[in-house]
Amino acid sequence: MLVAPISEEGKKERDGYLLVGEWVDYQSGKTYPAGWHHIAVGNIEAIILVHSGSIIPHMQVAQSTKDLDRSKIELKVYSQSAQAQGLFCLPSDNALQTLIAVKKGKEWTSSSAKGKVQFSLIPAFK
């Protein structure tokens, strides 16, 4: 994941160089190949890009980390191909899990997300 905040007041875009591979805009879903690009900010005043083929865990917003419901986690898939991968760790397990998602038709499935957590795999953008 690449995050580039906009620190100049009123500025709504910036130039940036993207390393190897394809990148997905976290806010808009627009994709970019490697190389130089002029990228606009979204609702959040930052450029936020996810490397294509990644899985990013999401959960409901809470007022405090002690109030987070870690039993239901959405795994958002940022991939134009048929496979994606990410890492995940619950504080209670203290063990890093590799998450692998495979696209079958229009659905994403995962055999690697196991344990006390109810994972749901969803595409980041339709």
Beta strands, then each sheet from edge to edge (+ up, - down):
strand 1: 2-5
strand 2: 13-18
strand 3: 23-25
strand 4: 31-32
strand 5: 35-40
strand 6: 46-51
strand 7: 54-58
strand 8: 72-78
strand 9: 83-88
strand 10: 97-104
strand 11: 107-109
strand 12: 118-123
sheet 1: 1+ 6- 3+ 4-
sheet 2: 2+ 5-
sheet 3: 7+ 8- 12-
sheet 4: 9+ 10- 11+
end
